[in-house]
């Protein structure tokens, strides 16, 4: 797919979701650090540089440029936050030694019943 096609798709998606300036996205996010609100330059940094995740992948806030300003959509902000949250989620906990021992004992009993 060419860059022009993906840019056009991005513009279509963000336009259909409702374009908002980055300053509005910052206002909607409110305070994330004590009483300090998210600064519009922070949201701009998410567009320009993104955030590097643990696996080395970089996720950026989807935005389009129009008339000298960047515009995004609230669903795009939510996707950006969700991508970071999913990447930071702890891995599923493994079995404890007690659970492994019990499972092994259960499997041994099943094998004995089957005559193996």
Secondary structure, DSSP 8 states (H G I E B T S, - for coil): --HHHHHHHHHHHHHHH-EEEHHHHHHHH-EEETTEE--HHHHHHHHHT-EE-TTS-EE----EEETTEEEEEHHHHHHHHHHHHHHHS-------HHHHHHHHHHHHHHHHHHT-
